[in-house]
Amino acid sequence: MMLRQKSFTSRQIMTDPLLSSIQSTLARETATPLAPGLYIVATPIGNLADITLRALAVLARATHVLCEDTRHSLKLLNHYGIARRLTAYHDHNADRERPKILEWLREGAAVALISDAGTPLISDPGYKLVRDAAAEGIAVLSIPGPSAVVAALAASGLPTDSFFFAGFLPAREAAARRRLAGLAAIPGTLIFFETATRLEGTLDALGELFPGREAVIARELTKRFEEFIRGPLPLARDEKREWKGEFVLLISPPVPQDASQDELENALGSALQRLSARDAVEEVARTFGVPKRMVYNLALQLQKGATHVGDE
């Protein structure tokens, strides 16, 4: 009797060793208890497959797992069959919960901190817990992984050698515009988080304050409807579009202008006649793409010179 020879597809040949390697890696990582300390664990920003093997091993062995929303984080743990009790740790209860968590750490617990998505502490609670734990000599370890900031920047097509993450803008329009004006002269790509309800207002402000600079809207990163929208400010928008999802906004650095001292002085002198000293400095720095501190020092020189002329 002739036995039929089993045939394998190229996909099976590639997959079987991969699965074996993953299993052996996880077995090795979980073979020993987790050392005491505070573990800052990055989790997926959308696609659950983006979690690292090391992150799974830490979550599987942690004494306590801290998260923002227990219902949200439970989906991740259930997906990977990790049975761990979750403890809510967010902006509203952090001051109350922190002493208890620090006591766990003093007693030798291994505490994992995760956020709803991405790397904890990036526009999420946790800074004070890390600060206090480190101050007491408790080990704080970072388990790196997904970050919406880096994911958006890497695929944006904008300069990556220098960037500034500004988080969410203030809720009030006037405060948001002041914040944007203060960031205008930073010589790097600017990165913001934004919500669907505030996106159009923010785009309008960016169009007025940073005309001509390149903008990128990264929507729903790693999810089914991931999308990148690119163009110069003010960014043309489909007025009929209803924005949905989560957004990362990126703005290209200011274009350096070879402004002479006379040009800066003339522009600043004109601005000082119309605006307060602070607003004049911000306007000139933004227009010429030069550091605000330099323009501020120039304003002091101009005002000092005007005083001396008056004294004569």
C-alpha positions as CSV (number, residue, x, y, z in Angstrom):
1,M,0.0,0.0,0.0
2,M,1.4,3.3,-1.0
3,L,1.1,6.2,1.4
4,R,0.1,9.5,0.1
5,Q,2.9,12.0,0.6
6,K,1.6,15.1,2.5
7,S,2.2,18.3,0.6
8,F,2.8,21.7,2.2
9,T,2.2,25.1,0.7
10,S,4.8,27.7,0.9
11,R,2.6,29.6,3.5
12,Q,2.5,26.5,5.8
13,I,6.3,26.0,5.5
14,M,6.8,29.6,6.5
15,T,4.2,29.6,9.2
16,D,5.0,26.4,11.2
17,P,8.6,27.5,12.2
18,L,7.2,31.0,13.0
19,L,4.6,29.6,15.4
20,S,7.1,27.4,17.0
21,S,9.5,30.3,17.5
22,I,6.8,32.4,19.0
23,Q,5.8,29.7,21.4
24,S,9.3,29.0,22.5
25,T,10.0,32.7,23.0
26,L,6.9,33.1,25.1
27,A,7.7,30.0,27.1
28,R,11.2,31.3,27.8
29,E,9.9,34.8,28.8
30,T,7.2,33.4,31.2
31,A,9.4,30.7,32.7
32,T,10.4,32.8,35.7
33,P,8.4,35.1,38.0
34,L,8.4,38.8,37.1
35,A,10.9,40.8,39.1
36,P,9.5,43.5,41.4
37,G,9.0,46.9,39.9
38,L,6.8,49.2,37.9
39,Y,6.5,48.1,34.2
40,I,5.3,50.7,31.7
41,V,3.8,48.5,29.0
42,A,2.9,49.7,25.5
43,T,-0.3,48.2,24.0
44,P,-1.8,48.3,20.5
45,I,-3.3,51.6,19.2
46,G,-5.8,49.7,17.1
47,N,-4.7,46.4,15.6
48,L,-4.4,43.9,18.5
49,A,-1.7,42.0,16.7
50,D,0.7,44.9,17.2
51,I,1.5,43.9,20.8
52,T,5.0,42.6,21.5
53,L,5.8,39.1,22.9
54,R,7.6,40.8,25.8
55,A,4.5,42.9,26.6
56,L,2.3,39.7,26.7
57,A,4.8,38.0,29.0
58,V,4.9,40.9,31.4
59,L,1.1,41.2,31.5
60,A,0.7,37.4,32.0
61,R,3.0,37.5,35.1
62,A,2.3,40.9,36.6
63,T,0.9,41.0,40.2
64,H,-1.3,43.9,39.3
65,V,-2.3,45.5,36.0
66,L,-3.2,49.2,36.1
67,C,-5.3,50.6,33.2
68,E,-7.5,53.6,32.3
69,D,-10.7,51.8,31.4
70,T,-11.0,48.2,32.7
71,R,-13.7,47.4,30.2
72,H,-11.5,48.5,27.3
73,S,-8.3,46.8,28.5
74,L,-10.2,43.6,29.4
75,K,-10.8,43.0,25.7
76,L,-7.0,42.9,25.1
77,L,-6.3,40.5,27.9
78,N,-9.2,38.3,26.9
79,H,-8.0,38.2,23.3
80,Y,-4.7,36.7,24.4
81,G,-6.2,34.5,27.2
82,I,-4.5,36.5,30.0
83,A,-6.3,36.2,33.3
84,R,-5.4,39.2,35.4
85,R,-7.4,41.4,37.6
86,L,-7.4,45.0,36.4
87,T,-7.2,48.1,38.6
88,A,-8.5,51.4,37.2
89,Y,-5.9,54.2,37.3
90,H,-6.8,57.4,35.6
91,D,-6.9,61.2,36.0
92,H,-9.9,61.1,38.3
93,N,-8.7,58.6,40.8
94,A,-4.9,58.8,40.5
95,D,-4.3,60.9,43.7
96,R,-6.4,58.4,45.7
97,E,-4.9,55.2,44.2
98,R,-1.3,56.2,44.0
99,P,-0.4,55.6,47.7
100,K,-1.9,52.1,47.5
101,I,0.0,51.3,44.4
102,L,3.3,52.6,45.9
103,E,2.7,50.3,48.9
104,W,2.3,47.3,46.6
105,L,5.6,48.2,45.0
106,R,7.3,48.6,48.4
107,E,6.1,45.1,49.3
108,G,7.7,43.7,46.1
109,A,4.9,43.5,43.7
110,A,5.3,43.6,39.9
111,V,2.9,46.2,38.7
112,A,2.2,46.7,35.0
113,L,0.8,50.1,33.8
114,I,-1.1,50.2,30.5
115,S,-3.2,52.9,28.8
116,D,-6.2,52.6,26.5
117,A,-3.9,52.6,23.5
118,G,-0.2,53.0,22.7
119,T,2.6,53.9,25.1
120,P,1.5,55.0,28.6
121,L,2.2,58.5,29.8
122,I,2.0,60.0,26.3
123,S,-1.1,62.3,27.0
124,D,-2.1,59.7,29.6
125,P,-1.9,59.5,33.4
126,G,1.1,57.9,35.0
127,Y,3.8,60.6,35.2
128,K,3.4,61.1,39.0
129,L,3.4,57.4,39.7
130,V,6.6,56.9,37.8
131,R,8.2,59.9,39.5
132,D,7.3,58.8,43.0
133,A,8.4,55.2,42.4
134,A,11.7,56.3,41.0
135,A,12.2,58.6,43.9
136,E,11.9,55.7,46.3
137,G,14.4,53.6,44.4
138,I,11.8,51.3,43.0
139,A,12.7,49.8,39.6
140,V,10.8,51.4,36.7
141,L,11.0,49.5,33.4
142,S,9.8,50.5,30.0
143,I,8.3,47.8,27.7
144,P,8.3,49.6,24.4
145,G,5.9,49.1,21.6
146,P,3.2,51.0,19.6
147,S,2.9,54.8,19.8
148,A,0.5,56.9,17.7
149,V,3.0,59.7,17.7
150,V,5.8,57.7,16.1
151,A,3.5,55.7,13.8
152,A,2.0,58.9,12.3
153,L,5.4,60.6,12.0
154,A,7.1,57.6,10.3
155,A,4.4,57.5,7.5
156,S,3.8,61.2,7.2
157,G,6.5,62.1,4.8
158,L,7.5,65.1,6.9
159,P,11.0,65.6,8.5
160,T,11.7,63.1,11.3
161,D,15.1,64.3,12.5
162,S,13.5,66.8,14.9
163,F,9.9,66.9,16.1
164,F,7.8,68.3,18.9
165,F,4.8,66.5,20.4
166,A,2.3,69.0,21.8
167,G,-0.6,66.6,22.7
168,F,-4.1,68.0,22.7
169,L,-4.6,71.8,22.3
170,P,-6.5,73.7,24.9
171,A,-10.3,73.4,24.7
172,R,-10.9,77.2,24.4
173,E,-10.3,78.6,20.9
174,A,-8.3,81.7,22.1
175,A,-6.0,79.6,24.3
176,A,-5.5,77.1,21.5
177,R,-4.5,79.8,19.1
178,R,-2.0,81.2,21.6
179,R,-0.6,77.8,22.1
180,L,-0.2,77.4,18.3
181,A,1.4,80.8,18.0
182,G,3.9,79.9,20.7
183,L,4.9,76.7,18.8
184,A,5.3,78.3,15.4
185,A,9.0,78.9,15.4
186,I,10.0,75.5,16.7
187,P,12.5,74.1,14.1
188,G,10.9,70.7,13.8
189,T,7.7,68.8,12.8
190,L,4.8,69.6,15.1
191,I,2.5,66.7,16.2
192,F,-0.9,67.0,17.9
193,F,-3.7,64.7,18.9
194,E,-7.2,65.8,18.0
195,T,-10.8,64.7,18.2
196,A,-13.4,64.5,15.4
197,T,-15.5,67.3,17.0
198,R,-12.7,69.7,17.2
199,L,-10.8,68.8,14.0
200,E,-12.3,71.4,11.7
201,G,-11.8,74.3,14.1
202,T,-8.1,73.3,14.6
203,L,-7.6,73.1,10.8
204,D,-9.0,76.6,10.4
205,A,-6.6,77.9,13.1
206,L,-3.6,76.1,11.5
207,G,-4.5,77.5,8.1
208,E,-4.5,81.1,9.5
209,L,-1.3,80.8,11.6
210,F,0.8,78.5,9.4
211,P,-0.2,79.2,5.8
212,G,1.9,77.3,3.2
213,R,3.3,74.8,5.6
214,E,2.7,71.1,4.9
215,A,0.0,69.3,6.9
216,V,-0.8,65.7,7.4
217,I,-3.9,64.2,9.0
218,A,-3.4,60.6,10.2
219,R,-6.8,59.1,10.9
220,E,-7.6,55.7,12.6
221,L,-4.0,54.5,12.6
222,T,-3.6,50.7,12.3
223,K,-7.4,50.2,12.1
224,R,-9.6,49.2,9.2
225,F,-10.2,52.8,7.9
226,E,-6.6,54.1,8.4
227,E,-6.1,57.1,6.2
228,F,-3.5,59.8,5.6
229,I,-4.5,63.2,4.1
230,R,-1.7,65.4,3.0
231,G,-1.5,69.0,1.6
232,P,-0.4,72.6,2.2
233,L,-2.2,74.8,4.7
234,P,-4.9,75.9,4.6
235,L,-5.8,72.3,3.9
236,A,-8.6,71.9,1.4
237,R,-11.5,70.0,3.0
238,D,-14.6,68.3,1.8
239,E,-17.3,70.4,3.4
240,K,-19.7,67.4,3.2
241,R,-17.4,65.1,5.1
242,E,-18.3,64.0,8.6
243,W,-15.1,63.4,10.4
244,K,-15.0,60.2,12.5
245,G,-12.3,58.4,14.5
246,E,-9.1,59.5,16.2
247,F,-6.6,61.8,14.6
248,V,-3.0,62.8,14.7
249,L,-2.1,66.1,13.1
250,L,1.4,66.8,11.8
251,I,2.7,70.2,10.6
252,S,6.0,70.7,8.7
253,P,8.8,72.8,10.3
254,P,9.0,76.5,9.4
255,V,10.9,77.4,6.3
256,P,14.0,79.3,7.4
257,Q,14.2,82.8,5.8
258,D,17.4,84.7,5.3
259,A,16.2,87.8,7.0
260,S,18.6,90.6,7.5
261,Q,18.9,92.5,10.8
262,D,17.3,95.5,9.1
263,E,14.3,93.4,7.8
264,L,13.7,92.0,11.3
265,E,13.9,95.5,12.9
266,N,11.6,97.0,10.3
267,A,9.0,94.2,10.7
268,L,9.2,94.3,14.5
269,G,8.9,98.1,14.6
270,S,5.8,97.9,12.4
271,A,4.3,95.1,14.5
272,L,5.0,97.0,17.8
273,Q,2.9,99.9,16.5
274,R,-0.1,97.5,16.1
275,L,0.3,94.9,18.8
276,S,1.5,94.4,22.3
277,A,5.2,93.5,22.7
278,R,4.4,89.8,23.2
279,D,2.1,89.5,20.2
280,A,4.6,91.5,18.0
281,V,7.4,89.2,19.0
282,E,5.3,86.1,18.2
283,E,4.2,87.5,14.8
284,V,7.7,88.3,13.6
285,A,9.2,85.0,14.9
286,R,6.4,83.1,13.1
287,T,6.7,85.1,9.9
288,F,10.5,84.8,9.5
289,G,10.9,81.4,11.1
290,V,13.4,82.6,13.7
291,P,13.6,81.8,17.4
292,K,11.2,83.9,19.5
293,R,14.0,84.6,22.1
294,M,16.1,86.3,19.4
295,V,13.1,88.5,18.4
296,Y,12.4,89.3,22.0
297,N,16.0,90.4,22.6
298,L,15.7,92.6,19.5
299,A,12.5,94.1,20.8
300,L,14.3,95.0,24.1
301,Q,17.0,96.7,22.1
302,L,14.5,98.7,20.0
303,Q,12.6,99.8,23.1
304,K,15.9,100.7,24.9
305,G,17.0,102.8,21.9
306,A,13.6,104.6,21.7
307,T,14.0,105.5,25.4
308,H,17.4,106.9,24.9
309,V,16.2,109.0,22.0
310,G,13.4,110.4,24.1
311,D,15.8,111.3,26.9
312,E,17.9,113.4,24.5
